Amino acid sequence: MIKNSVKPEIAGTRSGYVIRFTCPACSTENAIVNKSPRDHYKETRDAACKQCKTRSRIITPGMLATGYTSV
């Protein structure tokens, strides 16, 4: 049976086609470079830290403006 894990949700910043976020476990700055506008404007995305490989759910600023709150 697959164990469901809860990924921490963290806010990211959007600049051009780059999403930047800070890892909650090790405080490393990370960046996701998007190749198409459709990928760039997604509300959330899963990402891994480049240093400690911790998986997180990145919430983009467009989603924060809609009043989204995590449970």
PEURVEN-V939859 format. One record per helix or strand of 3 or more residues. SS is the DSSP state (a for helix, b for strand). FROM is the first residue (numbers start at 1). LEN is the number of residues. Records with the same first field share a line. If there is no record, write none. Layout:
SS=FROM-LEN, FROM-LEN
This chain:
b=8-4, 13-3, 18-5, 29-5, 44-5, 55-5
a=37-4, 61-5
